[in-house]
Amino acid sequence: MDLVTPGFGLVFWTTLSFLIIIFLLGKFAWSPILKAIKEREDTIQLAIESAEKAKEEMRKLKDSNDALLQAAREERDKLMKEARDTKDQIISEAKTKAKEEAEKIVTASREEIRNEKAKAIIELKDKVAEISFEIAEKVLSEKLSSSDKQSDTVKRALSEIRFN
């Protein structure tokens, strides 16, 4: 067997060509390809890290917003409670004031009624006295038309009156 056989030469030259191509690819092509892959890998890694940072920032913002919303709700509840308390206080004060005013009006009305009643009683007494006096005058003028009747009437009146 000859070392230089057509099958051996073909394998030798194919292997030599393959090694030269690998050397040339390694020298000129693999380095830029690997560099491009490495850069792409780094870019992807940076994008992932940026996405993680953005995700973390969004979580922090959400937590911050939730805290702000909770604080706003608490403030709103506090303001609503204060408003209800103020409303209740104003209503209570208005009721108290209205009750006091009503009592003043009722008291004043009662006093006015008492005064008017007293005036009416006085007027009635005066009128009764005036009418009684007129009646007595008419009766006496008729009864005492004669001097004998006058004497008898005066004596009888004096006997009926008791002096204290």
VEXBA-286972 format. One record per atom (N, C-alpha, C): residue number from 1; x, y, z; residue in one letter; atom name. Coordinates in nm, 4 decimals. Atoms other than C-alpha are relative to their C-alpha. Last residue first. Example, Ala and Ser with C-alpha at 12.3 -4.5 7.8 and 13.67 -1.06 7.14 Angstrom:
# residues 2
   num          X          Y          Z   residuo   atomo
     2    -0.0820    -0.1190    -0.0060         S       N
     2     1.3670    -0.1060     0.7140         S      CA
     2    -0.0770     0.1090     0.0730         S       C
     1     0.0890    -0.1190     0.0000         A       N
     1     1.2300    -0.4500     0.7800         A      CA
     1     0.0900     0.1200     0.0000         A       C
# end
This chain:
# residues 164
   num          X          Y          Z   residuo   atomo
   164    -0.1047     0.0787    -0.0648         N       N
   164   -11.4094     9.7012    11.2474         N      CA
   164     0.0887     0.0908     0.0793         N       C
   163    -0.1277    -0.0723    -0.0007         F       N
   163   -11.7290     9.8779    11.1619         F      CA
   163     0.1016    -0.0831     0.0764         F       C
   162    -0.0758     0.0294    -0.1222         R       N
   162   -12.0211     9.6574    11.0782         R      CA
   162     0.1339     0.0708    -0.0122         R       C
   161    -0.1453    -0.0168     0.0137         I       N
   161   -12.2628     9.7902    10.8219         I      CA
   161     0.0648    -0.0248     0.1349         I       C
   160    -0.0581     0.1177     0.0673         E       N
   160   -12.6122     9.6451    10.8460         E      CA
   160     0.1526     0.0104    -0.0108         E       C
   159     0.0095     0.1144    -0.0892         S       N
   159   -12.7332     9.8958    11.1074         S      CA
   159     0.0634    -0.1247    -0.0616         S       C
   158    -0.0936    -0.0166    -0.1097         L       N
   158   -12.6071    10.1875    10.9048         L      CA
   158    -0.0039    -0.1174     0.0953         L       C
   157    -0.1355     0.0171     0.0538         A       N
   157   -12.7809    10.0654    10.5936         A      CA
   157     0.1019     0.0128     0.1095         A       C
   156    -0.0172     0.1423     0.0303         R       N
   156   -13.1108    10.0259    10.7839         R      CA
   156     0.1416    -0.0266    -0.0491         R       C
   155    -0.0060     0.0717    -0.1283         K       N
   155   -13.0858    10.3749    10.9317         K      CA
   155     0.0257    -0.1484    -0.0240         K       C
   154    -0.1291    -0.0338    -0.0612         V       N
   154   -13.0006    10.5303    10.5918         V      CA
   154     0.0142    -0.0768     0.1293         V       C
   153    -0.1047     0.0671     0.0768         T       N
   153   -13.2941    10.3486    10.4251         T      CA
   153     0.1358     0.0259     0.0625         T       C
   152     0.0092     0.1430    -0.0281         D       N
   152   -13.5419    10.4546    10.6912         D      CA
   152     0.1141    -0.0754    -0.0700         D       C
   151    -0.0392     0.0227    -0.1391         S       N
   151   -13.4321    10.8168    10.6736         S      CA
   151    -0.0003    -0.1474     0.0314         S       C
   150    -0.1440    -0.0255    -0.0119         Q       N
   150   -13.4448    10.8281    10.2948         Q      CA
   150     0.0474    -0.0313     0.1399         Q       C
   149    -0.0654     0.1179     0.0586         K       N
   149   -13.7907    10.6675    10.2854         K      CA
   149     0.1506     0.0163     0.0126         K       C
   148     0.0203     0.1118    -0.0924         D       N
   148   -13.9240    10.9311    10.5201         D      CA
   148     0.0737    -0.1245    -0.0500         D       C
   147    -0.0920    -0.0128    -0.1119         S       N
   147   -13.7675    11.2101    10.3103         S      CA
   147    -0.0165    -0.1128     0.1007         S       C
   146     0.0615    -0.0685    -0.1148         S       N
   146   -13.9413    11.1024     9.9886         S      CA
   146     0.0963    -0.0004     0.1167         S       C
   145     0.0705    -0.1158     0.0523         S       N
   145   -13.7720    11.0282     9.6576         S      CA
   145    -0.0715     0.0750     0.1137         S       C
   144    -0.0170    -0.1105    -0.0932         L       N
   144   -13.5303    10.8005     9.8286         L      CA
   144    -0.0677     0.1275    -0.0509         L       C
   143     0.0378     0.0380    -0.1368         K       N
   143   -13.6404    10.4852     9.6639         K      CA
   143     0.0016     0.1202     0.0928         K       C
   142     0.1413     0.0349    -0.0038         E       N
   142   -13.6370    10.6243     9.3097         E      CA
   142    -0.0452    -0.0286     0.1426         E       C
   141     0.0753    -0.1203     0.0330         S       N
   141   -13.3057    10.8091     9.3480         S      CA
   141    -0.1501    -0.0277     0.0003         S       C
   140     0.0058    -0.0890    -0.1158         L       N
   140   -13.1659    10.5146     9.5339         L      CA
   140    -0.0803     0.1267    -0.0310         L       C
   139     0.0851     0.0623    -0.1013         V       N
   139   -13.2497    10.2714     9.2560         V      CA
   139    -0.0173     0.0957     0.1179         V       C
   138     0.1370    -0.0010     0.0496         K       N
   138   -13.1126    10.5031     8.9875         K      CA
   138    -0.0943    -0.0562     0.1053         K       C
   137     0.0444    -0.1391     0.0048         E       N
   137   -12.7925    10.5726     9.1827         E      CA
   137    -0.1461     0.0069    -0.0434         E       C
   136     0.0269    -0.0411    -0.1388         A       N
   136   -12.7500    10.2069     9.2708         A      CA
   136    -0.0543     0.1423     0.0024         A       C
   135     0.1215     0.0699    -0.0425         I       N
   135   -12.7867    10.1145     8.9052         I      CA
   135    -0.0390     0.0460     0.1406         I       C
   134     0.1122    -0.0593     0.0734         E       N
   134   -12.5334    10.3816     8.8034         E      CA
   134    -0.1321    -0.0629     0.0437         E       C
   133     0.0200    -0.1340    -0.0539         F       N
   133   -12.2925    10.2715     9.0770         F      CA
   133    -0.1187     0.0674    -0.0675         F       C
   132     0.0628     0.0161    -0.1322         S       N
   132   -12.3333     9.9101     8.9787         S      CA
   132    -0.0320     0.1361     0.0606         S       C
   131     0.1383     0.0410     0.0240         I       N
   131   -12.2658     9.9998     8.6151         I      CA
   131    -0.0741    -0.0128     0.1337         I       C
   130     0.0701    -0.1125     0.0621         E       N
   130   -11.9530    10.1957     8.7132         E      CA
   130    -0.1476    -0.0332    -0.0203         E       C
   129     0.0182    -0.1015    -0.1043         A       N
   129   -11.8377     9.9228     8.9522         A      CA
   129    -0.0787     0.1182    -0.0551         A       C
   128     0.1006     0.0529    -0.0922         V       N
   128   -11.8973     9.6573     8.6874         V      CA
   128    -0.0289     0.1033     0.1086         V       C
   127     0.1268    -0.0074     0.0700         K       N
   127   -11.7087     9.8719     8.4310         K      CA
   127    -0.1124    -0.0480     0.0907         K       C
   126     0.0372    -0.1402     0.0121         D       N
   126   -11.4197     9.9273     8.6708         D      CA
   126    -0.1376     0.0142    -0.0650         D       C
   125     0.0380    -0.0475    -0.1336         K       N
   125   -11.4148     9.5598     8.7628         K      CA
   125    -0.0444     0.1454    -0.0059         K       C
   124     0.1291     0.0606    -0.0327         L       N
   124   -11.4197     9.4635     8.3950         L      CA
   124    -0.0488     0.0475     0.1366         L       C
   123     0.1013    -0.0700     0.0796         E       N
   123   -11.1421     9.7102     8.3152         E      CA
   123    -0.1395    -0.0521     0.0326         E       C
   122     0.0107    -0.1354    -0.0554         I       N
   122   -10.9359     9.5720     8.6032         I      CA
   122    -0.1084     0.0779    -0.0745         I       C
   121     0.0684     0.0126    -0.1296         I       N
   121   -11.0081     9.2158     8.4928         I      CA
   121    -0.0211     0.1378     0.0609         I       C
   120     0.1407     0.0289     0.0262         A       N
   120   -10.9206     9.3005     8.1311         A      CA
   120    -0.0790    -0.0090     0.1298         A       C
   119     0.0623    -0.1220     0.0519         K       N
   119   -10.5972     9.4683     8.2373         K      CA
   119    -0.1493    -0.0217    -0.0221         K       C
   118     0.0112    -0.0920    -0.1129         A       N
   118   -10.5082     9.1648     8.4524         A      CA
   118    -0.0663     0.1306    -0.0446         A       C
   117     0.1061     0.0523    -0.0864         K       N
   117   -10.5877     8.9330     8.1612         K      CA
   117    -0.0222     0.0950     0.1181         K       C
   116     0.1268    -0.0299     0.0656         E       N
   116   -10.3787     9.1469     7.9257         E      CA
   116    -0.1177    -0.0467     0.0848         E       C
   115     0.0191    -0.1459    -0.0053         N       N
   115   -10.0880     9.1374     8.1703         N      CA
   115    -0.1338     0.0386    -0.0619         N       C
   114     0.0283    -0.0368    -0.1395         R       N
   114   -10.1217     8.7620     8.2209         R      CA
   114    -0.0300     0.1496     0.0105         R       C
   113     0.1363     0.0483    -0.0280         I       N
   113   -10.1459     8.7072     7.8437         I      CA
   113    -0.0404     0.0379     0.1423         I       C
   112     0.0906    -0.0913     0.0691         E       N
   112    -9.8378     8.9260     7.7920         E      CA
   112    -0.1451    -0.0397     0.0254         E       C
   111    -0.0034    -0.1262    -0.0748         E       N
   111    -9.6496     8.7264     8.0553         E      CA
   111    -0.0971     0.1002    -0.0627         E       C
   110     0.0718     0.0230    -0.1260         R       N
   110    -9.7591     8.4011     7.8946         R      CA
   110    -0.0067     0.1290     0.0819         R       C
   109     0.1432     0.0108     0.0311         S       N
   109    -9.6530     8.5296     7.5526         S      CA
   109    -0.0819    -0.0201     0.1264         S       C
   108     0.0472    -0.1347     0.0301         A       N
   108    -9.3157     8.6432     7.6874         A      CA
   108    -0.1495    -0.0011    -0.0296         A       C
   107    -0.0012    -0.0759    -0.1254         T       N
   107    -9.2621     8.3041     7.8475         T      CA
   107    -0.0531     0.1407    -0.0226         T       C
   106     0.1095     0.0519    -0.0818         V       N
   106    -9.3687     8.1231     7.5292         V      CA
   106    -0.0097     0.0789     0.1298         V       C
   105     0.1252    -0.0441     0.0618         I       N
   105    -9.1432     8.3465     7.3166         I      CA
   105    -0.1191    -0.0450     0.0837         I       C
   104     0.0114    -0.1445    -0.0217         K       N
   104    -8.8503     8.2987     7.5534         K      CA
   104    -0.1332     0.0511    -0.0548         K       C
   103     0.0312    -0.0197    -0.1413         E       N
   103    -8.9112     7.9211     7.5604         E      CA
   103    -0.0160     0.1488     0.0306         E       C
   102     0.1396     0.0405    -0.0186         A       N
   102    -8.9252     7.9157     7.1800         A      CA
   102    -0.0430     0.0216     0.1448         A       C
   101     0.0830    -0.1055     0.0587         E       N
   101    -8.6012     8.1151     7.1624         E      CA
   101    -0.1478    -0.0326     0.0193         E       C
   100    -0.0099    -0.1163    -0.0875         E       N
   100    -8.4345     7.8718     7.4037         E      CA
   100    -0.0887     0.1136    -0.0514         E       C
    99     0.0756     0.0331    -0.1211         K       N
    99    -8.5618     7.5728     7.2031         K      CA
    99     0.0010     0.1184     0.0963         K       C
    98     0.1417    -0.0055     0.0348         A       N
    98    -8.4425     7.7317     6.8791         A      CA
    98    -0.0867    -0.0286     0.1225         A       C
    97     0.0344    -0.1409     0.0169         K       N
    97    -8.1008     7.7978     7.0329         K      CA
    97    -0.1488     0.0149    -0.0312         K       C
    96    -0.0043    -0.0618    -0.1321         T       N
    96    -8.0755     7.4400     7.1561         T      CA
    96    -0.0439     0.1460    -0.0081         T       C
    95     0.1140     0.0505    -0.0752         K       N
    95    -8.1882     7.3025     6.8206         K      CA
    95    -0.0076     0.0659     0.1378         K       C
    94     0.1202    -0.0615     0.0570         A       N
    94    -7.9441     7.5285     6.6366         A      CA
    94    -0.1247    -0.0459     0.0749         A       C
    93     0.0037    -0.1395    -0.0439         E       N
    93    -7.6618     7.4254     6.8698         E      CA
    93    -0.1252     0.0698    -0.0516         E       C
    92     0.0276     0.0001    -0.1431         S       N
    92    -7.7421     7.0583     6.8144         S      CA
    92    -0.0111     0.1430     0.0528         S       C
    91     0.1413     0.0369    -0.0158         I       N
    91    -7.7622     7.1064     6.4388         I      CA
    91    -0.0395     0.0047     0.1466         I       C
    90     0.0794    -0.1143     0.0480         I       N
    90    -7.4307     7.2929     6.4396         I      CA
    90    -0.1487    -0.0287     0.0174         I       C
    89    -0.0135    -0.1078    -0.0986         Q       N
    89    -7.2700     7.0220     6.6554         Q      CA
    89    -0.0856     0.1200    -0.0400         Q       C
    88     0.0771     0.0383    -0.1176         D       N
    88    -7.4034     6.7434     6.4333         D      CA
    88     0.0032     0.1101     0.1060         D       C
    87     0.1424    -0.0054     0.0360         K       N
    87    -7.2747     6.9214     6.1239         K      CA
    87    -0.0868    -0.0322     0.1203         K       C
    86     0.0347    -0.1422     0.0082         T       N
    86    -6.9359     6.9808     6.2872         T      CA
    86    -0.1474     0.0166    -0.0323         T       C
    85     0.0019    -0.0520    -0.1367         D       N
    85    -6.9144     6.6138     6.3866         D      CA
    85    -0.0417     0.1466     0.0012         D       C
    84     0.1192     0.0540    -0.0665         R       N
    84    -7.0149     6.5049     6.0359         R      CA
    84    -0.0114     0.0541     0.1421         R       C
    83     0.1161    -0.0673     0.0593         A       N
    83    -6.7555     6.7410     5.8831         A      CA
    83    -0.1296    -0.0497     0.0646         A       C
    82     0.0039    -0.1348    -0.0539         E       N
    82    -6.4882     6.6172     6.1244         E      CA
    82    -0.1219     0.0755    -0.0537         E       C
    81     0.0404     0.0120    -0.1404         K       N
    81    -6.5730     6.2581     6.0347         K      CA
    81    -0.0108     0.1383     0.0622         K       C
    80     0.1426     0.0338    -0.0016         M       N
    80    -6.5602     6.3407     5.6625         M      CA
    80    -0.0520    -0.0108     0.1437         M       C
    79     0.0743    -0.1209     0.0357         L       N
    79    -6.2259     6.5171     5.7079         L      CA
    79    -0.1513    -0.0258     0.0023         L       C
    78    -0.0142    -0.0932    -0.1124         K       N
    78    -6.0817     6.2155     5.8914         K      CA
    78    -0.0812     0.1270    -0.0269         K       C
    77     0.0848     0.0511    -0.1078         D       N
    77    -6.2162     5.9761     5.6286         D      CA
    77     0.0017     0.0944     0.1199         D       C
    76     0.1397    -0.0195     0.0398         R       N
    76    -6.0659     6.1928     5.3526         R      CA
    76    -0.0944    -0.0465     0.1111         R       C
    75     0.0262    -0.1441    -0.0118         E       N
    75    -5.7324     6.2057     5.5366         E      CA
    75    -0.1453     0.0308    -0.0362         E       C
    74     0.0062    -0.0294    -0.1430         E       N
    74    -5.7374     5.8269     5.5796         E      CA
    74    -0.0319     0.1476     0.0227         E       C
    73     0.1252     0.0568    -0.0519         R       N
    73    -5.8243     5.7812     5.2123         R      CA
    73    -0.0161     0.0312     0.1484         R       C
    72     0.1090    -0.0853     0.0496         A       N
    72    -5.5453     6.0211     5.1108         A      CA
    72    -0.1347    -0.0511     0.0501         A       C
    71    -0.0051    -0.1240    -0.0778         A       N
    71    -5.2969     5.8348     5.3319         A      CA
    71    -0.1134     0.0936    -0.0422         A       C
    70     0.0456     0.0337    -0.1360         Q       N
    70    -5.4060     5.5043     5.1771         Q      CA
    70    -0.0021     0.1249     0.0870         Q       C
    69     0.1446     0.0220     0.0057         L       N
    69    -5.3755     5.6498     4.8288         L      CA
    69    -0.0565    -0.0308     0.1381         L       C
    68     0.0626    -0.1317     0.0173         L       N
    68    -5.0300     5.7852     4.9094         L      CA
    68    -0.1519    -0.0117    -0.0042         L       C
    67    -0.0132    -0.0704    -0.1283         A       N
    67    -4.9220     5.4459     5.0464         A      CA
    67    -0.0660     0.1374    -0.0081         A       C
    66     0.0926     0.0640    -0.0934         D       N
    66    -5.0601     5.2715     4.7370         D      CA
    66     0.0036     0.0699     0.1353         D       C
    65     0.1356    -0.0433     0.0356         N       N
    65    -4.8823     5.5230     4.5157         N      CA
    65    -0.1035    -0.0597     0.0941         N       C
    64     0.0108    -0.1406    -0.0394         S       N
    64    -4.5543     5.4587     4.6983         S      CA
    64    -0.1397     0.0535    -0.0294         S       C
    63     0.0071    -0.0025    -0.1462         D       N
    63    -4.6026     5.0838     4.6699         D      CA
    63    -0.0169     0.1432     0.0505         D       C
    62     0.1322     0.0530    -0.0354         K       N
    62    -4.6821     5.1230     4.2995         K      CA
    62    -0.0174     0.0023     0.1515         K       C
    61     0.0982    -0.1038     0.0302         L       N
    61    -4.3795     5.3489     4.2546         L      CA
    61    -0.1408    -0.0455     0.0386         L       C
    60    -0.0165    -0.1052    -0.1015         K       N
    60    -4.1588     5.0941     4.4322         K      CA
    60    -0.1024     0.1120    -0.0212         K       C
    59     0.0516     0.0553    -0.1261         R       N
    59    -4.2997     4.8127     4.2162         R      CA
    59     0.0090     0.1056     0.1101         R       C
    58     0.1458     0.0019     0.0106         M       N
    58    -4.2469     5.0255     3.9059         M      CA
    58    -0.0633    -0.0542     0.1280         M       C
    57     0.0445    -0.1391    -0.0134         E       N
    57    -3.8904     5.0962     4.0150         E      CA
    57    -0.1527     0.0074    -0.0071         E       C
    56    -0.0173    -0.0345    -0.1418         E       N
    56    -3.8319     4.7224     4.0669         E      CA
    56    -0.0480     0.1439     0.0256         E       C
    55     0.1024     0.0748    -0.0718         K       N
    55    -3.9746     4.6464     3.7202         K      CA
    55     0.0045     0.0338     0.1494         K       C
    54     0.1263    -0.0673     0.0285         A       N
    54    -3.7615     4.9215     3.5709         A      CA
    54    -0.1146    -0.0668     0.0751         A       C
    53    -0.0026    -0.1267    -0.0739         K       N
    53    -3.4560     4.7779     3.7439         K      CA
    53    -0.1319     0.0747    -0.0200         K       C
    52     0.0138     0.0335    -0.1427         E       N
    52    -3.5468     4.4283     3.6196         E      CA
    52    -0.0027     0.1275     0.0844         E       C
    51     0.1395     0.0394    -0.0198         A       N
    51    -3.6026     4.5639     3.2684         A      CA
    51    -0.0259    -0.0343     0.1462         A       C
    50     0.0799    -0.1239     0.0056         S       N
    50    -3.2702     4.7450     3.2848         S      CA
    50    -0.1477    -0.0312     0.0241         S       C
    49    -0.0253    -0.0722    -0.1243         E       N
    49    -3.1024     4.4221     3.3984         E      CA
    49    -0.0808     0.1299     0.0050         E       C
    48     0.0663     0.0753    -0.1075         I       N
    48    -3.2679     4.2307     3.1143         I      CA
    48     0.0169     0.0720     0.1331         I       C
    47     0.1433    -0.0211     0.0170         A       N
    47    -3.1686     4.4991     2.8646         A      CA
    47    -0.0785    -0.0724     0.1096         A       C
    46     0.0292    -0.1365    -0.0441         L       N
    46    -2.8135     4.4956     2.9996         L      CA
    46    -0.1499     0.0294    -0.0094         L       C
    45    -0.0140     0.0007    -0.1461         Q       N
    45    -2.8032     4.1143     2.9634         Q      CA
    45    -0.0324     0.1383     0.0575         Q       C
    44     0.1180     0.0699    -0.0530         I       N
    44    -2.9397     4.1408     2.6089         I      CA
    44     0.0034     0.0004     0.1523         I       C
    43     0.1143    -0.0889     0.0226         T       N
    43    -2.6769     4.4009     2.5237         T      CA
    43    -0.1274    -0.0611     0.0570         T       C
    42    -0.0112    -0.1095    -0.0968         D       N
    42    -2.4034     4.1858     2.6807         D      CA
    42    -0.1196     0.0953    -0.0112         D       C
    41     0.0280     0.0596    -0.1304         E       N
    41    -2.5215     3.8811     2.4819         E      CA
    41     0.0034     0.1079     0.1087         E       C
    40     0.1443     0.0243    -0.0007         R       N
    40    -2.5282     4.0884     2.1637         R      CA
    40    -0.0426    -0.0565     0.1346         R       C
    39     0.0634    -0.1313    -0.0116         E       N
    39    -2.1778     4.2158     2.2387         E      CA
    39    -0.1529    -0.0147     0.0075         E       C
    38    -0.0256    -0.0473    -0.1364         K       N
    38    -2.0610     3.8586     2.3052         K      CA
    38    -0.0663     0.1360     0.0226         K       C
    37     0.0872     0.0800    -0.0874         I       N
    37    -2.2260     3.7379     1.9845         I      CA
    37     0.0146     0.0465     0.1445         I       C
    36     0.1368    -0.0463     0.0248         A       N
    36    -2.0622     4.0230     1.7905         A      CA
    36    -0.0977    -0.0752     0.0897         A       C
    35     0.0084    -0.1325    -0.0587         K       N
    35    -1.7234     3.9407     1.9489         K      CA
    35    -0.1425     0.0544    -0.0154         K       C
    34     0.0081     0.0178    -0.1453         L       N
    34    -1.7747     3.5709     1.8744         L      CA
    34    -0.0121     0.1347     0.0709         L       C
    33     0.1299     0.0638    -0.0276         I       N
    33    -1.8535     3.6583     1.5119         I      CA
    33    -0.0173    -0.0171     0.1507         I       C
    32     0.1072    -0.0991     0.0109         P       N
    32    -1.5620     3.9072     1.4953         P      CA
    32    -0.1384    -0.0592     0.0303         P       C
    31    -0.0208    -0.1064    -0.0977         S       N
    31    -1.3206     3.6465     1.6395         S      CA
    31    -0.1068     0.1087    -0.0132         S       C
    30     0.0506     0.0400    -0.1320         W       N
    30    -1.4608     3.3612     1.4407         W      CA
    30     0.0136     0.1109     0.1028         W       C
    29     0.1452     0.0019    -0.0098         A       N
    29    -1.4190     3.5305     1.1026         A      CA
    29    -0.0493    -0.0297     0.1417         A       C
    28     0.0706    -0.1172     0.0519         F       N
    28    -1.0541     3.6423     1.0606         F      CA
    28    -0.1508     0.0011     0.0284         F       C
    27    -0.0814    -0.1213     0.0013         K       N
    27    -0.8157     3.4178     1.2509         K      CA
    27    -0.0850     0.1211    -0.0360         K       C
    26    -0.0358    -0.0341    -0.1378         G       N
    26    -1.0544     3.1384     1.3416         G      CA
    26     0.0731     0.1312     0.0063         G       C
    25     0.1240    -0.0397    -0.0669         L       N
    25    -1.2039     3.1406     0.9902         L      CA
    25     0.0287     0.0425     0.1442         L       C
    24     0.0400    -0.1297     0.0561         L       N
    24    -0.8541     3.1402     0.8405         L      CA
    24    -0.1297     0.0510     0.0659         L       C
    23    -0.0965    -0.0991    -0.0446         F       N
    23    -0.7393     2.8595     1.0711         F      CA
    23    -0.0407     0.1393    -0.0478         F       C
    22     0.0262    -0.0209    -0.1430         I       N
    22    -1.0583     2.6628     1.0121         I      CA
    22     0.0948     0.1049     0.0546         I       C
    21     0.1257    -0.0766    -0.0079         I       N
    21    -1.0204     2.7137     0.6359         I      CA
    21    -0.0319     0.0286     0.1459         I       C
    20    -0.0305    -0.1363     0.0460         I       N
    20    -0.6539     2.6055     0.6552         I      CA
    20    -0.1267     0.0865     0.0121         I       C
    19    -0.0778    -0.0654    -0.1050         L       N
    19    -0.7506     2.3010     0.8629         L      CA
    19     0.0339     0.1438    -0.0376         L       C
    18     0.0913    -0.0242    -0.1119         F       N
    18    -1.0220     2.2042     0.6152         F      CA
    18     0.0710     0.0740     0.1114         F       C
    17     0.0878    -0.1105     0.0400         S       N
    17    -0.7868     2.2466     0.3221         S      CA
    17    -0.0940     0.0372     0.1161         S       C
    16    -0.0815    -0.1203     0.0018         L       N
    16    -0.5254     2.0264     0.4937         L      CA
    16    -0.0852     0.1213    -0.0362         L       C
    15    -0.0269    -0.0336    -0.1391         T       N
    15    -0.7900     1.7680     0.5776         T      CA
    15     0.0795     0.1280     0.0070         T       C
    14     0.1277    -0.0437    -0.0564         T       N
    14    -0.9190     1.7728     0.2213         T      CA
    14     0.0211     0.0440     0.1445         T       C
    13     0.0281    -0.1360     0.0500         W       N
    13    -0.5637     1.7568     0.0883         W      CA
    13    -0.1324     0.0549     0.0551         W       C
    12    -0.1026    -0.0915    -0.0473         F       N
    12    -0.4762     1.4618     0.3081         F      CA
    12    -0.0314     0.1409    -0.0427         F       C
    11     0.0262    -0.0214    -0.1420         V       N
    11    -0.8063     1.2812     0.2500         V      CA
    11     0.1006     0.1000     0.0530         V       C
    10     0.1239    -0.0761    -0.0084         L       N
    10    -0.7670     1.3233    -0.1235         L      CA
    10    -0.0315     0.0326     0.1450         L       C
     9    -0.0280    -0.1368     0.0449         G       N
     9    -0.4093     1.2180    -0.1122         G      CA
     9    -0.1238     0.0865     0.0129         G       C
     8    -0.0744    -0.0643    -0.1065         F       N
     8    -0.4988     0.9044     0.0853         F      CA
     8     0.0262     0.1440    -0.0349         F       C
     7     0.0899    -0.0200    -0.1113         G       N
     7    -0.7696     0.7984    -0.1557         G      CA
     7     0.0696     0.0735     0.1124         G       C
     6     0.0948    -0.1079     0.0303         P       N
     6    -0.5468     0.8474    -0.4651         P      CA
     6    -0.0959     0.0250     0.1165         P       C
     5     0.1095     0.0607     0.0746         T       N
     5    -0.2734     0.6511    -0.3083         T      CA
     5    -0.1025     0.1079    -0.0265         T       C
     4     0.0598    -0.0976     0.0904         V       N
     4     0.0419     0.8105    -0.1978         V      CA
     4    -0.1001    -0.0756    -0.0856         V       C
     3     0.0447    -0.1133    -0.0784         L       N
     3     0.1323     0.6082     0.0997         L      CA
     3    -0.0668     0.1031    -0.0888         L       C
     2    -0.0760    -0.1206     0.0261         D       N
     2     0.1323     0.3066    -0.1135         D      CA
     2    -0.0533     0.1123     0.0870         D       C
     1     0.0817    -0.1120     0.0000         M       N
     1     0.0000     0.0000     0.0000         M      CA
     1     0.0887     0.1216     0.0000         M       C
# end
